[in-house]
Amino acid sequence: MRSSTATTESTGGPVEADPSEADPFDAGAGGLLRQPKAVWATAGASVVAFMGIGLVDPILPSIAKGLDATAGQVSLLFTSYFLITAVAMLVTGFVSSRIGGKKTLLLGLAFVVVFAGLAGTSGSVAELVGFRAGWGLGNALFVSTALAVIVGAAAGGSAAAILLYESALGLGMACGPLVGALLGNASWRYPFFGTAFLMAVGFLCVTVFLKEQPKPARKTSLLDPLKALGHGGLASAAVSSFFYNYTFFTVLAFTPFVLDMTPYRSGAVFFAWGVLLAAFSVLVAPPLQRRFGSLKVLGGSLVLLAADVLLLGYGSHTTAVVCTILSGAFIGVNNTVYTELALGVSDAPRPVASAGYNFVRWFAAAAAPYFAPKIEEWSNVRMPFVVAAVTAVLGAVVVVVRRKSLTHEAEDLETRHATEDGVTVFAN
């Protein structure tokens, strides 16, 4: 298993940095802070795009109250969003390889501006769920292209560009719940209007500062990602990640109803959760992989996540708060390792492997918000967390059983990946 170069999820999408590149923290030309305006414009829009994932977390109870809806109905905000995102993963490569990176970014941003704004005008849960689905399509188009665009426009090589993108990811995941709480405390509609406004600013910045990106030499077909899943290692990574993502999004979409806190308090909890997710994804996971190996780190982290969510469901309210925040650490580690597995385990081009892998795993992100409230209705409030703990363990079991398929030792493949022009992004 490759561990010589660290990768992180961008949850989305990391890629491997060339260890021969200059230090990305170098304050000289090409350093992290000395990037073209096009890079900053795309990175800023990326922050807002990732904010959209957790934006609704602290206001789910408020939305339910405002639209006279049940927890199950409101949780469909996640289901519609990620169901469309999953299907769109088969389309994004097809689109970007034909119209280019800049136009794909702008198309995605335009979708988000329109549908986030419409979401704020919703008069029913059905309308809100539908608009959230359109938002998911726009977000898929944007985040599946943003990293490639940043790397292509960045100064100083890909290391600084990737670090900047990962920082945007972490900032967005951490700030989404906080912004949702601050705006949502006045009205649940304001976070949607706020997102539409910020993405409109991003649209203008990308239009002005980003030059047109060259189109790939080879066009991607709609079936290429599905064909890539015929590889045993990539299929194993995708199936294991499917189980893991069910656990991940049970925490993200169902826990706010269990905590039953004000938007401010819930936003603070998930802000701390996002900070741990970002820190462990970027700073902690790579050294753990180098020391213990990717599969051992992943298996151990999945088991610890299972124990954490089980305690979340059966503990006191204070325990539930602590376990919710702590889950961010395990999720951050898992995101990073899964991404490395998906990128390096097959011989498919990175964009194609990325699309196939994400196509499978995002279906779990759509399923968990729907089934968790249903399971509570059929049993009790603890049972959704029991199921989430079981799925995390199942993810670990797949890693153990399929460890030979998930171990990659082909030096020629590593050499080929190092010379590829394309860059893959994973939308989390």
C-alpha positions, 0 to 999 in steps of 0.5 A: 500500500502506498504511504510515501505521499500523504493524501487528504479528502477534499469529503471531498478530494485529495490527490497525491502531492509530489514529494519533490515539490517545494515546501507549500508553506514557503513564503516565497514565490509559489508559496501557499499565500502567494497564489494568483487571484484565480486560485483564491476566487475558486478556493473561496467559492469552494469554502461556500460550496462545502458550507452547504453540506452542513448548513442545514444541520443546526436548523433542521428542527426549526425547518420542521417547526416552520413547515409543520413537518416531521423529522423524517420529512426534513431529513429528506433535505440530505437524501435528495441532495446526495441522491442527485450528487451520486447520480451526477458523479456519472455526468460531471466528467462527461460534461467537464471533458467537453465544455472545459473546467471554467464553464463547468464551475460556472454552471455548477455555481449558477445552479447553486445560486438559483436553487439555494435562493429558491429553497429560501422561498419554499412553502412546503417540505416537498418544495424545499426537498426539490430545490435542495436536489437542484442544489446538489446537482450544482454542487456536484458539478462545482466540487468535482472540478474545483481541485483540478482548476486550482491545481491548473492555475496555482503557482508553485506546483500542486502541493500548495494548491492541494493544501489550499483546497484542503484548507477550503474544505475544512473551513467550509465543513466547520463553518457551515453549521456555524453560519447556519446557526447564526442566520437560522436563529432569526429565520430558517430561510436566511441561511439559504438566501445567504448561501445564494448571495455568497455563491453569486459573489463566487460566480462573479469572481470566477468569471473575472479572475479565472481564465478558460481551462484546457479541455482533456485530450480524451472525452469521458463517457457516461459508462466509464465510471461504472466500468471502473468498478469492475476492478475488485480493489476499487469495488471493495473500497467503494462498498466499504465506504458505502457502509461507512458513509451510512454511519457518517450521515446518520451522525450528520443528519439525525443527531441534531434531532436527538440533541434537540438544542437551539440553533446557536448551541447545535451550530457550536457543536457541529462547528467543533465537529467540523474543526476536528474533521478538518484537523484529523483529515489533514494533520493526523491521518497522513502520519498515522498511515506512514507509521501503521499502514492505511488498512490498519488505520482505517480498520481501527478508526472504523471500529472506534467510530462504531463505539463512539456512535453507540455511546452517542445513542445510549449515553446522557445528553452531555455524552451525546454532545461529546461523542458527536464532536469526537466523531469528527476526528474518526470521520476525518481519518476515514475520509483521508484513507478511503480517498487514497484507497480509491485513487491508488487501488485500480488502474483507471484514470483518477477522474474515472475511478473517483466518479465510480467510487463516489457514485457508490458511496453517496447513495449511503449519504442519501439513505441514512437521513431517510432511514434513521428517522424511520428506524426511530419510528419503528423502534426507539431513538437508540436503534438508529445509532445501533444500526450506524455502529453495525454499518461502521463495523461492516465497513471494517469487515470489508477492509479485513476480508478484502485486504489483498484487493485493497493492497496496491504494490504495482510500481508501474501504476504509481509511475503512471499516476505521477505523470497524469495531467488530470486531478481527481476531487472527492465531494464530501 
